[in-house]
Every structure is written in structure tokens, then in C-alpha cells.
């Protein structure tokens, strides 16, 4: 009995162990599930990060051009691919590990339940055999005691002289009956004992070991499955390592593609205005004024102390930022891009011409296709009506004519820009030569005349330099004075951007002649504008001279 209970305790221990094994497997499955959620959230956050920093391109002008920007966007693309690999890891873990664990856990519970039921049935059957044997044993024991009592009663009556023969015979019969019943119960007990011993031997040496073996194999398979899932957990990560390595190599390649000189060149090309640099300072012959004052009968007024007033304290805020021959335009961009500097204007016009040429090519291809289709319809009327294509063909021809006119117009604007740049260079060189000529009295046209009132200068040409500056160069602060001048001749200043002056009027110089024959000046009241350089006598400050 004690051995049987010990065996039963071992069965209960195996019951607990196999249950712990299933719980541990489900615990690992829960770990894998949480890891999958982490991978999915990580991939989602990476994709959101990439989406947040990817450029939102609405036009071709906003496309990244700098190598550093292109490299960053390439890194974002690689990071997006990397996020995709994290999703692959999550998917692989879900199918190969977590899904397999959950299916195996279900099968494992079913198998364990079956083995435990078989063990319990075997135990119940053995307990039943033991009860039958125990009952037969108790019955045999009880009958033996009854037989002993019957024998004692018979012996007492047999020795008693007072007992009748009938009582003795009855006691003898009772003894024989009890002895027979004891023998039968003895045989039953022996049979039950033999049967129980056989079943117990079978139970502990065949049935239970077989059940324990099945439970052991089940638990070993569970352990093997965990080992396979551990390996699959690592393999899911290892499979994407080559692609992740390529993503990282792509990031390194993007970093190596950054070219600082190319970026600098892009900046130079973007902001290149096409304006000519200022020319050399002309030679100023002050000796001509000596002879001029003698011949004119006038004496030049000496410089007064009032002229030495600090320009920083006398110059007020300009009423409006003056650009060459006029204020800077604030309206919308013009069709011919005349509001841009020459170089930028030329680039914009060239881009438009390229786009128009592409559209013209599309219309040309469409026209050729329509002509071919019309020819097919004329040869095979059953396929369609040739007249139905005529409206579309007419529309296409009209679009082609319109595009050709637009191309011609933009090409004319480009020629205008290129012509102005060349003319500006020629004008700068000719102006340098004219300023080196020493004359007794130099008129605004470079010809000598005795009467200053007869000197006539053509008004400034409105060739639109005010449209050749970009908005980013605008500055609200007035330019500092770099010298002063005295008007030799009167100037009416009717044209926009010019400054009227009277003969002998003193003005501040805020911008020297750049070689085009005009000097920018300012009155003490803050009015600014351009005056002809040949109409004034210029005196520059020492610290500004030649700067």
C-alpha cells in the first residue's frame, strides 16, 4: 500500500511538471507576442518619422538640389526600407514562432489530458482490484473467526455430559458449515489476491511506465519545440541582416556622396545675377576747374565748415528705397521675368523654353498620330469616320502655333538679356576712356561749349535696371555718405530715379559712379537719386577713397 501511494505521488508530480511545462511554453509565446508588437510599433514610428521629414514637393523648383539634401533624403529612403525589414521580422516571428507555439500548445494540452486520463483510469482500475481483494480478505477473515467459534462450541458440547446428542450433532453440522464457508472464502481471497498482485504488477511495470514514457516524450518534444522556436526567433532576425546591411551601406554611400564644392557651385549658380562688376575709378582732373573759374569769371566757394557735418547725424531715413532710375517694383512677377537679375532671368526663360519645347514635341507626336489614324480611316472607312478627327487635328495645330509663338517670344527675351549684358560691358569700357579726356570745359555729352546753359544731356534710358535686383537685397537703412559734391551745372531730374539740382548746390555722395556716368547723391532732407557725374564736382572722404 505504501509503495502504491508513493507511485501515485510520482504521478501527481508528473502532472504538475507537465502543467508547468505548458505554462512556460505559453509564457514564452507571450514574450514573442510582445516582441512582435515592439517590432511593429518600431517600424510604424520609423515610417512616420520618414514621412515627417520627407520633402513635400509641390513643384520642380522645390526639388532638392544640394548634395547634402539629396544624401539626407536617400538616408530617409534607406531608413524606410529598414523599417520594412523590421516589419518582415515581426511577420516572420508571428508565423514561424508565435503561431507555431500557440498551435503546439493546444496540441500539447490535448495530448497531456489524454495521458493523464489513461493514468487515472489505470489507477482507478488498480484501486478497484485492491478493494475486491480486500473485501475477500475481510470476508475470509470473518468466516475463519466464525469457524473457530463453531469449533469451540462443538468441543464444549462434545465434552459436556449433560448435552444431548442432538445438540452435539447440531454443533457438529454448524462447525462443518462454517469450515466449508471458510474454505470457500479462502479460495476466493487467494484468487482475488493473485489477481490483484497480477494487476498491480502490470500497473507498476507496464501501464504506468508506458504512461510515464508518453509524458516524458511529450515533455521532451515540448523542450525541442522551445529550442526550435528559440532558433527561429534568432533566424527571423538573421534573415534580414543582409538587407539591413545594404540599407546601412546605402546610408554610408549617401554620406560619401556629399560634395561641398558642388553645393557651393549650386549656390553660386542660383544667386548669380549677371551684373557687371563696377569699373575702375576714373581719373579726376581738378586742374580744369582753375581754368574754368578764370574763364567764367566766377570764384569757387571755399568749403564751409557746414560741409563737415557728420553724415550719420544729418542723414534722415529715406522715404523709400531707391533703385536705379526708380523704386523697386513690389507687384507680382512679370511674364518676362524682368524683375529678376539678368542671369537668373536668363535661366528662368531657358527653363520655360525647354518646357514649351517638350509640350510642342507632345503636340507634334499627337498630330502625327492623328494624321496616321485619319489616313487609316480614309483607306478603311469601316473603322471610323475621317471627319471626326478633323476638330482634334485643328485644335492640335492651333496649340502648336501657340507654343511656337511662345517659344519665339521667350527666345527674343533671352536675346534681349544677352544683348544688355554685352552692352553694359561695352558701355563700362567706353566710359572709362571718356573720363580720362582732359577738356577746358566738358559738357555732359563730352563736347566743349562756352555756354553752360546750352549743354544738353539726354535723359536716362529706362532700360529697367530696377527690375534686375532680387527682393532679398532690399535694405531699409539709408546708405552712409562717402563724400560730397557741388553742382557745376543745373539738372532738372525729370526722369524717375534722378535727383534735380541747382547750380552750386551741395549734395552728399552715397554711391560712386560705377562706370555708367551716374552718381548717387542725397540732399540734407533725405531725398536721394542719381545725377550726371559730369555735372558735379566730387570730393570723397579719405577713408572711402579707393575703397
C-alpha positions as CSV (number, residue, x, y, z in Angstrom):
1,X,0.0,0.0,0.0
2,X,2.8,2.4,0.9
3,X,4.6,1.7,-2.4
4,X,1.3,2.2,-4.3
5,X,0.8,5.6,-2.7
6,X,4.4,6.6,-3.5
7,X,3.8,5.7,-7.1
8,X,0.6,7.8,-7.0
9,X,2.6,10.7,-5.6
10,X,5.0,10.5,-8.6
11,X,2.1,10.6,-10.9
12,X,0.9,13.8,-9.3
13,X,4.4,15.3,-9.6
14,X,4.4,14.5,-13.3
15,X,1.0,16.1,-13.6
16,X,2.4,19.3,-12.0
17,X,5.6,19.2,-14.1
18,X,3.8,18.8,-17.4
19,X,1.4,21.6,-16.5
20,X,4.4,23.8,-15.6
21,X,5.9,23.0,-19.0
22,X,2.8,24.1,-20.8
23,X,2.7,27.3,-18.8
24,X,6.3,28.0,-19.5
25,X,5.7,27.5,-23.3
26,X,2.7,29.9,-23.2
27,X,4.8,32.3,-21.2
28,X,7.5,32.3,-24.0
29,X,4.7,32.7,-26.6
30,X,3.5,35.8,-24.7
31,X,7.1,37.1,-24.8
32,X,7.3,36.6,-28.5
33,X,4.0,38.3,-29.0
34,X,5.1,41.4,-27.1
35,X,8.4,41.4,-29.1
36,X,6.2,41.4,-32.3
37,X,4.3,44.3,-31.0
38,X,7.5,46.2,-30.3
39,X,8.8,45.5,-33.8
40,X,5.5,46.6,-35.4
41,X,5.4,49.8,-33.3
42,X,9.1,50.5,-34.1
43,X,8.6,50.0,-37.8
44,X,5.5,52.3,-37.6
45,X,7.3,55.0,-35.8
46,X,10.2,54.8,-38.2
47,X,7.8,55.2,-41.2
48,X,6.1,58.1,-39.5
49,X,9.5,59.7,-38.9
50,X,10.5,59.3,-42.5
51,X,7.1,60.7,-43.7
52,X,7.5,63.7,-41.4
53,X,11.0,64.6,-42.8
54,X,10.5,63.7,-46.4
55,X,10.1,66.7,-48.7
56,X,6.6,67.7,-49.7
57,X,7.3,68.6,-53.3
58,X,4.6,70.8,-55.0
59,X,6.8,71.9,-57.9
60,X,10.1,71.2,-59.6
61,X,11.5,74.3,-58.1
62,X,11.3,72.8,-54.7
63,X,13.2,69.7,-55.5
64,X,16.4,69.2,-53.5
65,X,19.5,70.1,-55.5
66,X,22.2,70.2,-52.9
67,X,24.1,67.0,-52.4
68,X,23.7,67.2,-48.7
69,X,19.9,67.4,-49.1
70,X,19.8,64.6,-51.6
71,X,22.0,62.5,-49.3
72,X,19.6,63.1,-46.4
73,X,16.6,62.1,-48.5
74,X,18.5,59.0,-49.6
75,X,19.1,58.2,-46.0
76,X,15.4,58.6,-45.3
77,X,14.6,56.1,-48.1
78,X,17.1,53.6,-46.7
79,X,15.5,54.1,-43.3
80,X,12.1,53.5,-44.8
81,X,13.5,50.2,-46.2
82,X,15.0,49.4,-42.8
83,X,11.5,49.9,-41.3
84,X,10.2,47.5,-43.8
85,X,12.7,44.9,-42.7
86,X,11.5,45.4,-39.1
87,X,8.0,44.6,-40.3
88,X,9.4,41.4,-42.0
89,X,10.9,40.4,-38.7
90,X,7.6,40.9,-36.9
91,X,5.8,38.9,-39.6
92,X,8.3,36.1,-39.5
93,X,8.1,35.9,-35.7
94,X,4.3,35.9,-35.9
95,X,4.1,33.0,-38.4
96,X,7.1,30.9,-37.6
97,X,7.4,31.3,-33.8
98,X,4.3,32.7,-32.2
99,X,1.7,31.0,-34.4
100,X,3.6,27.7,-34.1
101,X,3.8,28.0,-30.3
102,X,0.1,28.6,-30.0
103,X,-0.8,25.6,-32.2
104,X,1.7,23.3,-30.4
105,X,0.4,24.5,-27.0
106,X,-3.1,23.5,-28.0
107,X,-2.0,20.0,-29.2
108,X,0.2,19.6,-26.1
109,X,-2.7,20.3,-23.8
110,X,-4.9,17.7,-25.6
111,X,-2.1,15.0,-25.5
112,X,-1.4,15.7,-21.8
113,X,-5.0,15.4,-21.0
114,X,-5.2,12.1,-22.8
115,X,-2.2,10.6,-21.0
116,X,-3.4,11.8,-17.6
117,X,-6.8,10.3,-18.2
118,X,-5.2,7.0,-19.1
119,X,-3.1,7.1,-15.9
120,X,-6.1,7.9,-13.8
121,X,-8.1,5.1,-15.3
122,X,-5.3,2.6,-14.6
123,X,-5.1,3.9,-11.1
124,X,-8.8,3.6,-10.6
125,X,-8.8,0.0,-12.0
126,X,-6.0,-1.0,-9.6
127,X,-7.9,0.6,-6.7
128,X,-10.9,-1.5,-7.7
129,X,-8.9,-4.7,-7.8
130,X,-7.4,-3.9,-4.4
131,X,-10.9,-3.2,-3.0
132,X,-12.1,-6.6,-4.3
133,X,-9.1,-8.4,-2.8
134,X,-9.5,-6.5,0.4
135,X,-13.2,-7.4,0.7
136,X,-12.5,-11.1,0.0
137,X,-9.8,-11.0,2.6
138,X,-12.0,-9.5,5.2
139,X,-14.8,-12.0,4.4
140,X,-12.3,-14.8,4.7
141,X,-11.1,-13.5,8.0
142,X,-14.7,-13.2,9.3
143,X,-15.6,-16.7,8.2
144,X,-12.4,-18.1,9.9
145,X,-13.5,-16.5,13.2
146,X,-17.0,-17.9,12.8
147,X,-15.5,-21.3,12.1
148,X,-13.3,-21.1,15.2
149,X,-16.3,-20.1,17.3
150,X,-18.3,-23.1,15.9
151,X,-15.4,-25.5,16.7
152,X,-15.1,-24.2,20.2
153,X,-18.9,-24.6,20.7
154,X,-18.8,-28.1,19.3
155,X,-15.9,-29.1,21.5
156,X,-17.6,-27.7,24.6
157,X,-20.8,-29.6,23.9
158,X,-19.0,-32.7,23.0
159,X,-17.2,-32.7,26.4
160,X,-20.3,-31.8,28.2
161,X,-22.0,-34.9,29.7
162,X,-25.2,-33.1,30.2
163,X,-25.5,-32.1,26.5
164,X,-27.9,-34.1,24.4
165,X,-26.8,-36.0,21.4
166,X,-28.9,-33.7,19.2
167,X,-27.2,-30.6,20.4
168,X,-23.8,-32.1,19.8
169,X,-24.9,-33.2,16.3
170,X,-26.2,-29.7,15.5
171,X,-23.0,-28.1,16.7
172,X,-21.0,-30.5,14.5
173,X,-23.1,-29.6,11.5
174,X,-22.6,-25.9,12.3
175,X,-18.9,-26.5,12.5
176,X,-18.8,-28.3,9.2
177,X,-20.8,-25.4,7.5
178,X,-18.5,-22.7,8.9
179,X,-15.4,-24.7,7.9
180,X,-16.7,-25.1,4.4
181,X,-17.6,-21.4,4.1
182,X,-14.2,-20.5,5.4
183,X,-12.5,-22.8,2.8
184,X,-14.6,-21.1,0.0
185,X,-13.7,-17.6,1.2
186,X,-10.1,-18.7,1.5
187,X,-10.1,-19.8,-2.1
188,X,-11.9,-16.5,-3.1
189,X,-9.4,-14.5,-1.2
190,X,-6.5,-16.4,-2.8
191,X,-7.9,-15.8,-6.2
192,X,-8.5,-12.1,-5.6
193,X,-5.1,-11.7,-4.1
194,X,-3.5,-13.4,-7.1
195,X,-5.5,-11.2,-9.5
196,X,-4.6,-8.1,-7.6
197,X,-1.0,-8.9,-7.5
198,X,-1.0,-9.6,-11.2
199,X,-2.8,-6.3,-11.9
200,X,-0.6,-4.4,-9.6
201,X,2.5,-5.8,-11.3
202,X,1.0,-5.0,-14.7
203,X,0.1,-1.5,-13.4
204,X,3.5,-0.6,-12.0
205,X,5.7,-2.4,-14.5
206,X,3.7,-2.0,-17.8
207,X,0.8,0.5,-17.7
208,X,2.3,3.3,-15.6
209,X,5.8,3.1,-17.1
210,X,4.2,3.4,-20.5
211,X,2.1,6.4,-19.5
212,X,5.2,8.0,-17.9
213,X,7.2,7.3,-21.1
214,X,4.5,9.0,-23.1
215,X,4.5,12.0,-20.7
216,X,8.3,12.1,-20.9
217,X,8.3,12.0,-24.7
218,X,5.7,14.7,-24.7
219,X,7.7,16.9,-22.4
220,X,10.9,16.3,-24.4
221,X,9.1,17.3,-27.6
222,X,7.9,20.4,-25.8
223,X,11.6,21.2,-24.9
224,X,12.6,20.5,-28.5
225,X,9.9,22.8,-29.8
226,X,11.1,25.5,-27.5
227,X,14.6,25.0,-28.8
228,X,13.4,25.3,-32.4
229,X,11.4,28.4,-31.6
230,X,14.5,29.9,-29.9
231,X,16.4,29.3,-33.1
232,X,13.6,30.6,-35.2
233,X,13.5,33.7,-33.1
234,X,17.1,34.4,-34.0
235,X,16.8,33.3,-37.6
236,X,14.0,35.8,-38.1
237,X,16.5,38.5,-37.2
238,X,19.4,36.9,-39.1
239,X,17.5,36.6,-42.4
240,X,17.0,40.4,-42.7
241,X,20.6,41.2,-41.7
242,X,21.9,41.2,-45.4
243,X,19.2,43.6,-46.4
244,X,19.7,45.8,-43.3
245,X,23.4,45.8,-44.1
246,X,22.6,47.1,-47.6
247,X,20.4,49.8,-46.1
248,X,23.3,50.8,-43.8
249,X,25.7,50.7,-46.8
250,X,23.3,52.9,-48.7
251,X,23.3,55.4,-45.8
252,X,27.1,55.4,-45.9
253,X,27.2,55.8,-49.6
254,X,24.8,58.7,-49.3
255,X,27.1,60.3,-46.7
256,X,30.1,59.8,-49.1
257,X,28.1,61.4,-51.9
258,X,28.0,64.8,-50.2
259,X,30.1,67.2,-52.3
260,X,30.7,70.6,-50.7
261,X,32.2,72.1,-53.8
262,X,29.2,71.1,-55.9
263,X,26.8,72.6,-53.3
264,X,28.8,75.8,-53.4
265,X,28.6,75.9,-57.1
266,X,24.8,75.4,-56.9
267,X,24.6,78.4,-54.6
268,X,26.7,80.4,-57.0
269,X,24.6,79.4,-60.0
270,X,21.4,80.1,-58.0
271,X,22.3,83.7,-56.9
272,X,24.5,84.7,-59.9
273,X,22.9,87.9,-61.1
274,X,24.9,88.5,-64.3
275,X,25.6,92.1,-63.4
276,X,28.9,93.5,-64.4
277,X,31.3,94.4,-61.5
278,X,32.0,98.1,-61.0
279,X,34.7,99.6,-63.2
280,X,37.9,101.3,-62.3
281,X,37.8,104.7,-60.7
282,X,38.2,107.4,-63.4
283,X,41.0,110.0,-63.3
284,X,39.7,113.2,-61.8
285,X,41.5,116.3,-63.2
286,X,40.9,119.0,-60.6
287,X,43.1,121.4,-62.5
288,X,40.4,122.1,-65.2
289,X,38.3,123.9,-62.6
290,X,41.1,126.5,-62.2
291,X,40.9,127.5,-65.8
292,X,37.2,127.2,-65.9
293,X,36.6,129.6,-63.0
294,X,39.0,132.1,-64.6
295,X,37.3,131.9,-67.9
296,X,33.8,132.0,-66.4
297,X,34.6,134.9,-64.2
298,X,33.4,133.0,-61.1
299,X,35.3,132.2,-57.9
300,X,34.7,128.8,-56.4
301,X,33.3,129.0,-53.0
302,X,35.7,127.6,-50.4
303,X,34.5,124.6,-48.4
304,X,32.5,125.7,-45.5
305,X,32.6,124.3,-42.0
306,X,29.0,123.3,-42.5
307,X,30.1,120.7,-45.0
308,X,31.9,118.8,-42.3
309,X,28.7,117.9,-40.5
310,X,28.7,114.2,-39.7
311,X,26.6,112.4,-42.3
312,X,25.4,109.9,-39.7
313,X,23.6,112.7,-37.8
314,X,22.3,114.7,-40.8
315,X,21.0,111.9,-43.0
316,X,17.4,111.1,-42.3
317,X,15.6,108.0,-43.2
318,X,14.9,107.7,-46.9
319,X,11.3,108.0,-47.8
320,X,11.6,104.9,-50.0
321,X,14.4,102.6,-51.1
322,X,15.5,104.0,-54.4
323,X,16.8,101.6,-57.1
324,X,18.5,102.6,-60.2
325,X,16.1,105.0,-62.1
326,X,13.2,104.2,-59.9
327,X,11.8,102.4,-56.8
328,X,11.9,98.6,-56.6
329,X,8.8,97.0,-58.0
330,X,6.6,95.3,-55.5
331,X,4.0,93.8,-57.8
332,X,3.7,90.2,-58.9
333,X,6.4,88.5,-61.0
334,X,6.2,89.6,-64.6
335,X,5.8,87.2,-67.5
336,X,9.2,88.1,-69.0
337,X,10.9,87.7,-65.5
338,X,12.2,91.3,-65.9
339,X,12.0,91.6,-62.1
340,X,15.0,89.2,-61.8
341,X,18.7,89.8,-62.3
342,X,19.9,89.1,-65.9
343,X,21.5,85.7,-65.1
344,X,18.5,84.5,-63.1
345,X,16.2,85.9,-65.8
346,X,18.0,84.0,-68.5
347,X,17.8,80.7,-66.5
348,X,14.1,81.1,-65.9
349,X,13.5,81.9,-69.6
350,X,15.6,78.9,-70.7
351,X,13.6,76.6,-68.4
352,X,10.4,77.9,-69.8
353,X,11.6,77.4,-73.4
354,X,12.6,73.8,-72.5
355,X,9.1,73.2,-71.1
356,X,7.5,74.7,-74.1
357,X,9.7,72.6,-76.4
358,X,8.6,69.4,-74.6
359,X,4.9,70.4,-74.9
360,X,5.5,71.2,-78.6
361,X,7.0,67.8,-79.1
362,X,4.0,66.1,-77.4
363,X,1.6,68.1,-79.7
364,X,3.7,67.2,-82.7
365,X,3.5,63.5,-81.8
366,X,-0.2,63.8,-81.3
367,X,-0.6,65.5,-84.7
368,X,1.4,62.7,-86.4
369,X,-0.7,60.1,-84.7
370,X,-3.9,61.8,-85.7
371,X,-2.7,62.1,-89.3
372,X,-1.9,58.4,-89.4
373,X,-5.2,57.5,-87.9
374,X,-7.0,59.7,-90.4
375,X,-5.1,58.0,-93.2
376,X,-6.2,54.6,-91.9
377,X,-9.8,55.7,-91.7
378,X,-9.7,57.0,-95.3
379,X,-8.3,53.7,-96.5
380,X,-10.7,51.7,-94.3
381,X,-14.0,53.6,-93.8
382,X,-15.5,50.8,-91.8
383,X,-13.0,51.5,-89.0
384,X,-14.2,55.1,-88.5
385,X,-15.1,58.5,-89.9
386,X,-12.0,60.5,-91.0
387,X,-14.0,63.7,-90.5
388,X,-14.4,63.0,-86.8
389,X,-10.7,63.6,-86.3
390,X,-10.6,67.0,-88.0
391,X,-11.6,69.1,-84.9
392,X,-9.0,67.4,-82.8
393,X,-6.4,67.9,-85.5
394,X,-7.3,71.6,-85.9
395,X,-7.0,72.0,-82.1
396,X,-3.6,70.4,-82.1
397,X,-2.3,72.5,-84.9
398,X,-3.6,75.6,-83.0
399,X,-1.8,74.5,-79.9
400,X,1.4,74.0,-81.9
401,X,1.2,77.5,-83.4
402,X,0.6,79.0,-79.9
403,X,3.6,77.1,-78.5
404,X,5.8,78.2,-81.4
405,X,4.8,81.9,-80.7
406,X,5.6,81.5,-77.0
407,X,9.0,79.9,-77.8
408,X,9.8,82.7,-80.2
409,X,8.7,85.4,-77.6
410,X,10.9,83.8,-74.9
411,X,13.8,83.5,-77.2
412,X,13.5,87.2,-78.0
413,X,13.6,88.0,-74.3
414,X,16.7,85.8,-73.9
415,X,18.4,87.7,-76.7
416,X,17.4,91.0,-75.1
417,X,19.1,89.9,-71.8
418,X,22.2,88.7,-73.5
419,X,22.4,91.9,-75.5
420,X,22.0,94.1,-72.4
421,X,24.9,92.3,-70.7
422,X,27.1,92.8,-73.6
423,X,26.1,96.5,-74.0
424,X,26.8,97.1,-70.3
425,X,30.3,95.8,-70.7
426,X,30.9,98.0,-73.7
427,X,29.5,101.0,-72.0
428,X,31.8,100.5,-69.0
429,X,34.9,100.4,-71.2
430,X,33.9,103.5,-73.2
431,X,33.0,105.4,-70.1
432,X,36.5,104.8,-68.6
433,X,38.1,106.2,-71.8
434,X,35.8,109.3,-71.8
435,X,36.7,110.1,-68.2
436,X,40.4,110.2,-69.0
437,X,39.9,113.0,-71.5
438,X,41.0,116.5,-70.2
439,X,39.0,119.4,-71.5
440,X,38.8,123.1,-70.9
441,X,35.1,122.8,-70.3
442,X,33.5,119.4,-70.6
443,X,29.8,119.3,-71.4
444,X,27.5,116.4,-70.4
445,X,27.9,115.0,-74.0
446,X,31.7,115.2,-73.8
447,X,31.9,118.2,-76.2
448,X,33.3,121.6,-75.4
449,X,31.0,124.6,-75.2
450,X,31.4,128.1,-73.8
451,X,27.8,128.4,-72.6
452,X,26.8,126.1,-69.7
453,X,23.1,126.8,-70.4
454,X,23.5,125.2,-73.9
455,X,24.8,122.0,-72.6
456,X,22.2,119.3,-73.1
457,X,22.3,115.7,-71.9
458,X,19.9,113.0,-73.0
459,X,17.6,111.7,-70.2
460,X,18.5,108.4,-68.5
461,X,17.5,105.4,-70.5
462,X,14.7,103.4,-68.8
463,X,16.2,100.0,-69.6
464,X,14.8,98.6,-66.4
465,X,17.8,98.1,-64.0
466,X,15.3,98.4,-61.2
467,X,13.9,95.1,-62.3
468,X,17.3,93.4,-62.2
469,X,17.5,93.2,-58.4
470,X,16.1,90.5,-56.2
471,X,13.9,91.2,-53.2
472,X,16.4,89.8,-50.8
473,X,18.8,92.7,-51.4
474,X,16.4,95.3,-50.1
475,X,17.6,97.2,-47.1
476,X,15.6,99.9,-45.3
477,X,18.6,101.6,-43.7
478,X,20.0,104.6,-45.8
479,X,23.5,104.3,-47.2
480,X,26.2,106.3,-45.4
481,X,27.7,109.3,-47.1
482,X,31.1,108.7,-48.5
483,X,31.8,112.3,-49.6
484,X,30.1,115.4,-51.0
485,X,29.8,117.2,-54.3
486,X,29.0,120.6,-55.8
487,X,26.7,121.0,-58.8
488,X,28.6,122.6,-61.6
489,X,25.5,122.7,-63.9
490,X,21.8,122.7,-63.1
491,X,19.9,119.4,-63.7
492,X,16.1,119.2,-63.9
493,X,15.8,115.5,-62.9
494,X,12.5,114.8,-64.7
495,X,13.2,111.1,-65.1
496,X,12.2,108.6,-62.4
497,X,15.1,107.9,-60.0
498,X,17.0,111.0,-60.8
499,X,17.6,113.9,-58.4
500,X,17.1,117.6,-59.6
501,X,19.8,120.0,-58.5
502,X,20.7,123.7,-58.9
503,X,24.0,125.1,-59.9
504,X,26.2,125.4,-56.8
505,X,24.0,123.1,-54.7
506,X,25.9,120.9,-52.2
507,X,24.9,117.3,-52.0
508,X,26.1,114.2,-50.2
509,X,27.7,111.3,-52.2
510,X,26.3,107.9,-51.1
511,X,27.4,105.8,-54.2
512,X,30.2,106.5,-56.7
513,X,30.0,106.3,-60.4
514,X,30.1,102.6,-61.4
515,X,31.2,103.5,-65.0
516,X,27.8,104.3,-66.4
517,X,28.1,108.1,-66.0
518,X,25.8,108.4,-63.0
519,X,26.5,109.1,-59.3
520,X,24.0,108.6,-56.5
521,X,23.5,111.6,-54.2
522,X,21.4,112.7,-51.3
523,X,20.1,116.1,-50.0
524,X,20.2,117.0,-46.4
525,X,16.4,116.5,-46.2
526,X,16.9,112.8,-47.2
527,X,15.9,112.9,-50.9
528,X,18.0,110.5,-52.9
529,X,18.6,110.0,-56.6
530,X,21.1,109.8,-59.5
531,X,22.8,112.8,-61.0
532,X,25.1,113.0,-64.0
533,X,28.7,112.6,-62.9
534,X,29.9,115.3,-65.4
535,X,27.6,117.8,-63.8
536,X,29.2,117.7,-60.4
537,X,32.5,118.3,-58.7
538,X,33.0,115.3,-56.4
539,X,35.1,115.2,-53.2
540,X,35.4,111.9,-51.4
541,X,36.3,111.2,-47.8
542,X,39.9,109.9,-47.3
543,X,38.8,106.7,-45.6
544,X,36.4,106.0,-48.5
545,X,38.6,107.0,-51.4
546,X,39.6,104.0,-53.4
547,X,37.7,101.6,-51.2
